[in-house]
């Protein structure tokens, strides 16, 4: 009951042809001239350049961090003000219901 039933391989019917024979062919490599090498100047990083790159990276990180923190703070202030407004509106509705 728990054993899988494996299907039997069907036998081919009709006309069966012999397999094709492939003969390998030789490929001769094409001689291409080497690509010319461009003479580029070597980039040298001086200590002043390294300090400038580090300073620019630090400035970018600080600016992006400040923007993200200010957006988070704006969201928190907005959520707090909405919560205060909800409490005030709920209080006004409850007090008007008691007066009736």
Secondary structure, DSSP 8 states (H G I E B T S, - for coil): --S----------S--------------------------------HHHHHHHHHHHHHHHHHHHHHHHHHHHHHHHHHHHHHHHHHHHHHHHHHHHHH-
